[in-house]
């Protein structure tokens, strides 16, 4: 309470000095609510200062009349209409005046909806930022399903929110609950509703097929009516505050393990909203028997996409390349991907199976695919080596022809000629082969001797080629020098030996 003198001072400053409420409160050391209360007791609307003349006053009737007909008309359009009628004021002040006279929608009251056990569940996605996986940055989404009666919660994180992942979240939630609620409420997300015009709804065909398999009714809420699925909205806020905030994890698998433990523990141990005397897990035990029983087999939720295979035996899927047999190139195959594996199917045959990678720009290979390709390409490399020899040393063609007629190993001849080509120039090699053919000595030993003789005639040093055996043990070999002092013990002193003098 303040004294009558201070109330009189507040009224004097407001009326005579035209001080705003904030200035009066700051200068007199009172809270602004106290100043508003004093002014309200004096018959002055709280928060309003004394009316001052304004150029917009003449347009207030026009503003009221227009907003009465078009309550959602934008202030920018109303300002343009006022400018056409002669208004010269600023747009900011005009927008502020419009906000004072725009009709406010009446406050809406909501009924608290109670559901029967096993009757309803609510589903939604929640975005939790991004997660780095190697070179890739993946969006992190949380699939949340909550049973409306018991408030039992299911939570699982995914890289993305595509339709196969959406259905996988359902399958995992049904397995976790041990049954299916009769009705599931959705927001108007594309995985549930493709198109909507009033009460006319076109559901996603994949969701309809899925709901028929598990025998539940999909039901989208009205547009902009998030309150109709308030249980899952509050559950998501609960997940953000009570689980995800300040949580550390090494991978999405680790995060999901922690989420499962949290759903079994803290989330199930909270008080039930419908009955504060019992825990969520206790009410869920009552509700679980009322859920629809699960079918014998789970609904397939793998992602299936056609992939065109080019020249190389790899199928590109989700930022990575997966190997397949070399005889499946230049055709279209089907990639069937779960969260753990990637299968490549050609017609009805599974030609490759790989663990799924969530990284990017990776080559996931089966060693057998590479070995078979290398075996095929080895013959091709031999042909390419022959072409190279024929191009740089034309006389090699005659030499190899004679070697073949005599039953020689063409592959060995080709390899050794290429080794000589690494030590000598192409012209030197071709000249030596030509000389060997003239001398009727068409074999590699004669060619090598002629090359060495030609180099010696030019007084050039022979090339030094250092080649260590291809033995992995040499990589870890450490050679320690031996102390020469041990050799001194071999020399015995003999005073009669004249060699020691």
C-alpha positions in Angstrom: 0.0 0.0 0.0 1.1 3.5 -0.7 0.2 6.7 1.0 -2.6 9.1 -0.3 0.2 11.7 -0.9 2.0 9.3 -3.2 -1.2 8.5 -5.0 -1.9 12.2 -5.6 1.7 12.6 -6.9 1.1 9.8 -9.4 -2.1 11.4 -10.6 -0.4 14.8 -10.9 2.5 13.5 -12.9 0.2 11.6 -15.2 -2.3 14.4 -15.9 -0.2 17.5 -15.6 3.2 16.4 -16.7 2.0 13.7 -19.2 4.5 11.2 -17.9 4.0 7.6 -19.1 3.4 4.9 -16.6 7.0 3.5 -17.0 8.5 6.8 -16.2 6.4 7.4 -13.1 7.2 3.9 -11.8 10.9 4.4 -12.4 11.1 7.9 -10.9 9.0 7.2 -7.8 10.4 3.7 -7.2 7.2 1.8 -7.5 6.3 -1.2 -9.7 4.4 -0.4 -12.9 1.5 -2.5 -11.7 1.1 -0.2 -8.6 1.0 2.9 -10.9 -1.6 1.1 -13.1 -3.7 0.3 -10.0 -3.7 3.9 -8.8 -4.7 5.2 -12.3 -7.4 2.5 -12.5 -8.9 3.5 -9.2 -9.1 7.1 -10.6 -11.1 5.9 -13.7 -8.2 5.9 -16.1 -7.7 2.7 -18.3 -4.5 1.0 -17.2 -1.7 1.5 -19.7 -3.3 4.3 -21.6 -1.9 7.8 -21.5 -3.9 10.9 -22.0 -5.3 11.1 -25.5 -3.2 13.3 -27.7 -4.2 14.6 -31.1 -3.0 12.4 -34.0 -3.3 12.6 -37.7 -4.7 9.0 -37.7 -7.7 10.0 -35.6 -9.6 11.1 -38.6 -9.1 7.6 -40.1 -10.2 5.6 -37.1 -13.8 5.3 -38.3 -12.5 4.0 -41.7 -10.3 1.5 -39.9 -13.1 0.2 -37.7 -15.5 -0.1 -40.6 -13.1 -1.9 -42.9 -11.9 -4.3 -40.1 -15.6 -5.1 -39.3 -16.0 -6.3 -42.9 -12.6 -7.9 -43.3 -11.2 -8.8 -39.9 -8.1 -10.6 -41.4 -7.1 -7.8 -43.8 -3.4 -7.1 -43.5 -2.3 -3.8 -42.0 -0.1 -3.1 -45.0 -3.1 -3.2 -47.3 -5.2 -1.1 -45.0 -2.3 1.4 -44.9 -2.2 1.6 -48.7 -6.0 2.2 -48.7 -5.6 5.0 -46.2 -2.8 6.6 -48.2 -5.1 6.7 -51.2 -7.5 8.6 -49.0 -5.0 11.2 -48.0 -3.2 9.8 -45.0 0.4 11.1 -44.7 1.6 9.4 -41.5 4.1 6.6 -41.0 3.4 3.0 -41.6 4.6 1.9 -38.1 2.3 4.2 -36.3 -0.6 3.3 -38.5 0.1 -0.5 -37.9 0.1 0.1 -34.2 -3.3 1.9 -34.4 -4.8 -1.0 -36.5 -3.7 -3.5 -33.9 -5.8 -1.7 -31.3 -9.0 -1.8 -33.3 -8.6 -5.2 -35.0 -11.3 -7.6 -33.7 -9.9 -10.2 -31.3 -11.2 -13.8 -31.6 -13.1 -14.9 -28.5 -11.2 -17.0 -26.1 -11.9 -20.7 -26.7 -12.5 -23.2 -23.9 -11.5 -26.8 -24.3 -13.0 -29.9 -22.9 -10.8 -32.5 -21.2 -11.2 -35.6 -23.3 -11.0 -38.9 -21.5 -10.4 -42.1 -23.4 -11.0 -45.8 -22.7 -8.1 -48.2 -22.1 -6.6 -49.4 -25.4 -8.8 -47.0 -27.4 -6.4 -44.3 -28.6 -2.8 -43.6 -29.3 -1.1 -40.4 -30.6 1.8 -40.2 -33.0 4.2 -37.4 -34.0 7.7 -36.5 -35.1 10.1 -34.2 -33.3 13.3 -32.7 -34.8 16.4 -32.8 -32.5 18.9 -31.1 -34.7 21.7 -32.8 -36.7 24.2 -35.6 -36.0 27.6 -36.0 -37.7 28.3 -39.5 -38.9 31.8 -39.6 -40.5 31.7 -37.2 -43.4 27.9 -37.0 -43.4 25.6 -34.7 -41.4 22.3 -36.5 -40.8 19.0 -34.9 -39.4 18.1 -36.5 -36.1 14.3 -37.2 -35.7 12.5 -38.7 -32.8 9.4 -40.9 -33.4 7.1 -40.6 -30.4 3.9 -42.6 -29.7 2.0 -42.3 -26.5 -1.1 -44.2 -25.3 -3.8 -41.7 -24.4 -5.2 -43.6 -21.4 -2.1 -44.7 -19.5 0.4 -42.1 -21.0 2.8 -45.0 -21.7 5.5 -43.6 -23.9 7.6 -45.0 -26.8 10.6 -43.1 -28.1 13.1 -44.0 -30.9 15.5 -41.8 -32.9 16.0 -42.1 -36.7 18.1 -40.4 -39.4 15.2 -38.9 -41.3 11.5 -39.2 -41.3 10.7 -40.9 -44.7 7.7 -43.3 -45.0 9.7 -46.5 -44.5 11.2 -45.1 -41.3 7.7 -43.8 -40.2 6.3 -47.3 -40.5 9.3 -48.8 -38.8 8.6 -46.5 -35.8 5.0 -47.9 -35.6 6.2 -51.5 -35.8 8.7 -50.9 -33.0 6.1 -49.1 -30.9 3.6 -51.9 -31.3 6.2 -54.5 -30.3 7.1 -52.4 -27.3 3.5 -52.0 -26.1 2.7 -55.6 -27.0 -0.4 -54.6 -28.9 -2.1 -51.9 -31.1 -4.5 -49.1 -30.0 -7.8 -49.0 -31.9 -7.3 -45.4 -33.1 -4.1 -43.5 -33.9 -4.2 -39.7 -34.1 -1.9 -37.9 -36.5 -1.0 -34.4 -37.4 -1.5 -33.6 -41.1 2.0 -34.7 -42.1 2.6 -36.1 -45.6 3.2 -39.6 -44.3 -0.4 -39.7 -43.1 -2.4 -37.3 -45.2 -1.5 -36.5 -48.9 -4.3 -34.0 -49.5 -7.1 -32.4 -47.5 -10.1 -30.2 -48.4 -12.3 -29.7 -45.4 -13.5 -33.1 -44.2 -12.4 -34.7 -47.5 -9.1 -36.5 -46.7 -6.9 -38.4 -49.1 -4.7 -40.7 -46.9 -1.3 -41.9 -47.9 -1.9 -45.4 -49.5 1.1 -46.9 -47.6 -0.4 -45.9 -44.3 -3.8 -47.3 -45.3 -2.2 -50.6 -46.2 -0.3 -50.6 -42.9 -3.4 -49.8 -40.8 -5.4 -52.6 -42.5 -2.6 -55.0 -41.6 -2.6 -54.0 -37.9 -6.4 -53.3 -37.9 -6.3 -49.8 -36.4 -8.1 -46.6 -37.6 -5.8 -43.7 -38.7 -7.4 -40.4 -37.8 -5.8 -37.0 -38.6 -6.6 -34.0 -36.4 -8.2 -30.9 -37.8 -5.7 -28.4 -39.4 -4.1 -26.0 -36.8 -5.7 -28.0 -34.0 -2.7 -29.3 -32.2 -4.7 -29.4 -29.0 -6.5 -32.5 -30.3 -3.3 -34.5 -29.9 -2.0 -32.6 -26.8 -0.9 -35.8 -25.1 1.9 -36.5 -27.7 2.7 -32.7 -27.8 3.3 -32.7 -24.1 5.2 -36.0 -24.3 7.6 -34.5 -26.9 8.2 -31.5 -24.5 8.8 -34.0 -21.7 11.3 -35.9 -23.9 13.2 -32.6 -24.7 13.4 -31.5 -21.1 13.7 -34.7 -19.1 15.6 -37.0 -21.5 17.5 -35.2 -24.3 18.7 -32.0 -22.6 22.4 -32.2 -21.8 22.6 -35.9 -22.7 25.8 -37.4 -24.2 25.9 -40.4 -26.5 28.4 -41.9 -28.9 26.0 -43.0 -31.7 22.4 -43.2 -32.6 22.4 -46.8 -31.4 23.7 -45.7 -28.1 21.1 -43.0 -28.0 18.3 -45.4 -28.7 19.5 -47.8 -26.0 19.4 -44.9 -23.5 15.9 -43.9 -24.8 14.6 -47.5 -24.3 16.0 -47.6 -20.7 14.5 -44.2 -20.0 11.0 -45.3 -21.3 11.2 -48.4 -19.1 12.4 -46.4 -16.1 11.8 -42.7 -15.5 9.0 -42.2 -18.1 7.1 -45.2 -16.9 7.6 -44.3 -13.2 6.0 -40.8 -13.4 2.5 -40.2 -12.0 -0.4 -40.9 -14.4 -2.3 -37.8 -15.5 -5.6 -39.6 -15.2 -5.0 -41.1 -11.8 -2.3 -39.3 -9.7 -2.4 -42.1 -7.1 -0.9 -44.6 -9.6 2.2 -44.7 -11.8 2.1 -44.9 -15.6 3.5 -48.5 -15.6 0.6 -49.6 -13.2 -2.1 -48.0 -15.4 -0.4 -49.5 -18.6 -0.5 -53.0 -17.0 -4.3 -52.5 -16.9 -4.5 -51.1 -20.5 -2.2 -53.6 -22.2 -4.8 -56.4 -22.2 -7.3 -54.1 -24.0 -4.9 -53.5 -27.0 -5.5 -55.2 -30.3 -3.3 -58.4 -30.5 -0.3 -58.3 -32.9 -0.4 -60.3 -36.1 1.9 -63.2 -36.5 4.5 -61.5 -38.7 5.7 -57.9 -38.7 4.8 -55.6 -41.6 7.7 -55.2 -44.0 9.1 -51.7 -43.7 12.3 -52.0 -45.8 13.0 -49.2 -48.3 12.8 -50.4 -51.9 14.2 -48.3 -54.8 15.3 -49.1 -58.3 19.0 -48.2 -59.1 20.6 -48.0 -62.5 24.0 -49.7 -62.6 26.6 -48.1 -64.8 30.0 -49.3 -66.0 31.4 -50.0 -62.6 29.8 -52.7 -60.4 28.5 -50.4 -57.7 24.9 -49.4 -56.7 24.6 -45.9 -55.4 22.2 -45.7 -52.4 21.8 -43.0 -49.8 25.2 -41.2 -50.5 27.2 -44.4 -50.6 28.3 -47.1 -53.2 27.7 -50.8 -52.6 29.4 -53.4 -54.6 27.7 -56.2 -56.6 29.0 -58.9 -59.0 30.6 -57.6 -62.2 28.2 -59.4 -64.5 25.3 -57.3 -63.2 26.4 -54.0 -64.7 24.5 -52.0 -67.3 21.1 -53.0 -65.9 18.5 -51.8 -63.3 18.5 -53.6 -60.0 16.4 -53.1 -56.8 18.0 -51.9 -53.6 16.1 -53.1 -50.5 17.4 -51.4 -47.4 16.6 -51.8 -43.7 18.2 -49.8 -40.9 21.0 -52.4 -40.6 21.5 -54.0 -44.1 21.4 -53.2 -47.8 20.4 -56.0 -50.2 20.7 -55.7 -54.0 18.2 -57.8 -55.9 18.3 -58.5 -59.6 15.0 -60.0 -60.8 14.4 -62.4 -57.9 18.0 -63.1 -57.0 19.7 -61.4 -54.0 23.1 -60.8 -55.6 24.7 -58.8 -52.7 24.2 -58.1 -49.0 26.0 -55.4 -47.1 25.9 -53.7 -43.7 24.3 -50.3 -44.1 26.5 -47.2 -43.8 25.2 -43.9 -42.6 28.4 -42.1 -43.6 28.7 -40.6 -47.1 31.0 -41.1 -50.1 31.9 -44.6 -48.9 32.5 -47.7 -50.9 31.1 -50.7 -49.1 32.6 -53.8 -50.9 32.4 -57.5 -50.8 36.0 -58.9 -51.2 34.7 -61.7 -53.4 33.2 -59.2 -55.9 36.6 -57.4 -56.2 38.6 -60.7 -56.6 36.4 -61.9 -59.4 36.6 -58.6 -61.2 40.4 -58.6 -60.8 40.6 -62.1 -62.2 38.8 -60.9 -65.3 40.7 -57.7 -65.6 44.1 -59.5 -65.3 43.7 -60.9 -68.7 42.7 -57.5 -70.0 45.9 -56.1 -68.4 48.0 -58.6 -70.4 46.4 -57.5 -73.6 47.0 -53.9 -72.7 50.6 -54.7 -72.0 51.0 -56.3 -75.4 49.5 -53.3 -77.1 51.9 -51.0 -75.3 54.9 -53.1 -76.3 53.8 -53.2 -79.9 53.4 -49.5 -79.9 56.7 -48.5 -78.3 58.8 -51.4 -79.7 57.3 -52.7 -83.0 59.9 -55.5 -83.3 58.6 -57.0 -80.1 55.6 -58.4 -82.1 58.0 -60.6 -84.2 59.9 -61.7 -81.1 56.7 -62.8 -79.3 55.4 -64.6 -82.4 58.6 -66.7 -82.6 58.4 -67.3 -78.8 54.8 -68.6 -79.2 55.8 -70.8 -82.1 58.5 -72.4 -79.9 56.0 -72.9 -77.0 57.3 -70.1 -74.8 55.2 -68.4 -72.0 53.9 -65.2 -73.6 52.9 -63.7 -70.3 56.4 -64.2 -68.9 58.0 -62.7 -72.1 55.7 -59.7 -71.9 56.4 -59.1 -68.2 60.2 -59.3 -68.6 60.1 -57.0 -71.7 58.2 -54.4 -69.7 60.8 -54.7 -66.9 63.5 -54.0 -69.5 61.4 -51.0 -70.7 61.5 -49.6 -67.2 65.4 -49.7 -67.3 66.0 -48.7 -70.9 64.4 -46.4 -73.3 61.8 -47.6 -75.9 64.2 -47.0 -78.7 67.1 -48.9 -77.0 64.8 -51.9 -76.4 63.5 -51.9 -80.0 67.0 -51.7 -81.5 68.2 -54.6 -79.3 65.2 -56.7 -80.3 65.9 -55.9 -84.0 69.6 -56.9 -83.6 68.7 -60.2 -81.9 66.3 -61.0 -84.7 69.0 -60.3 -87.3 71.5 -62.5 -85.4 68.8 -65.3 -85.3 68.9 -65.3 -81.5 65.2 -64.4 -80.7 65.3 -64.8 -76.9 65.3 -62.5 -73.9 68.9 -63.3 -72.9 70.2 -62.1 -76.2 68.2 -58.9 -76.0 69.4 -58.1 -72.5 73.0 -58.8 -73.5 72.7 -56.4 -76.5 71.2 -53.7 -74.2 74.1 -54.0 -71.7 76.7 -54.0 -74.4 75.3 -50.9 -76.1 75.3 -49.1 -72.7 78.9 -50.2 -72.0 80.0 -49.0 -75.5 78.6 -45.6 -74.5 80.7 -45.8 -71.3 77.5 -45.5 -69.2 77.2 -47.1 -65.8 74.6 -49.9 -65.5 71.4 -48.9 -63.9 71.1 -49.9 -60.3 67.7 -51.5 -59.4 67.0 -52.1 -55.7 64.2 -54.5 -55.1 63.5 -55.9 -51.7 61.4 -59.1 -51.3 57.7 -58.5 -50.8 57.7 -59.7 -47.2 55.6 -57.9 -44.6 58.1 -59.0 -41.9 60.7 -56.6 -43.4 58.4 -53.7 -42.5 59.0 -54.4 -38.8 62.6 -55.4 -39.0 65.0 -53.4 -36.9 68.8 -53.9 -37.5 71.0 -53.0 -34.5 74.7 -52.6 -35.2 76.9 -55.1 -33.4 79.6 -53.8 -31.1 83.1 -54.3 -32.6 84.6 -54.6 -29.1 83.9 -58.3 -29.1 86.3 -58.9 -31.9 89.2 -57.7 -29.7 88.7 -60.9 -27.6 89.7 -63.0 -30.6 93.1 -61.4 -30.7 95.2 -63.0 -27.9 98.3 -61.3 -26.9 101.4 -63.4 -27.6 104.7 -61.7 -26.7 106.6 -64.1 -28.9 104.5 -63.3 -31.9 106.5 -60.9 -34.1 103.3 -59.7 -35.9 102.4 -57.8 -32.7 105.6 -55.7 -32.7 
